Amino acid sequence: MRETIPVWDIWIRLGHWLIVIGFFFQQISGGDAEYIDAHATVGTLLAGWVIFRILWGFIGPKYAQFSSFPPPNPRLVTKSFKRILTRQSEEVPGHSAIGGVAVYVFLTLILLTALTGMSSSDDILFDGPFAPLLPAAMVSFAGTVHPILSDLLLVVVAVHLIAITWHVIVMKEPLIRGMLTGRKHAFDQEPGDPHAFSRVIFIKGFIFSLLILSFTYGIIGIYLGW
């Protein structure tokens, strides 16, 4: 049996599954006026989580840090894609080149979708918290772009699910188990210091996630009166 090491800390894993739940809720609630307040609240919290994840990419454990991602250049991404198609595992505990790019794409799309939603207005039932602060042209543009970004995010999620299915069923890589337990094959790599399951990482993640989510919702949801 291959040696496993702590790779994904509790905040990466918890954030991942909460994003899954939040994403599907947003897709269902987006066109329903009855749930617009809940839709806005979840969107705000998703934006807060993205901000936390970006910060965590610099101060988190080894494999959460962006510095551990392979450089996102076309050559490495193409090579990574070819390895997937030929069912060759990339022997890295953390993200592969294409996996790292996927993280950047997800974070960007989620944040842009949230920000355009907060900047939108239908002039009847809904005004985003940023809408009163922006020129009418920008509010109109945000309202047009928001559903497009939401649909694009849906496409990216579908591609992601197909890729996960390929990895798990065809390549026999336990990616879902890794995102549940946080442990992955070591491939002769070290877990980092402090490692993903350490008390330091748990406490640091708890403090920063609480601060950022509270600040995000406090400013957008309370101060701006959303």
PyMOL commands that set and color helices and strands:
alter all, ss='L'
color gray80, all
select helices_A, chain A and resi 10-29+33-59+62-64+66-68+74-85+97-118+131-133+136-170+175-181+199-223
alter helices_A, ss='H'
color red, helices_A
select strands_A, chain A and resi 4-6+183-185
alter strands_A, ss='S'
color yellow, strands_A
deselect
rebuild
show_as cartoon
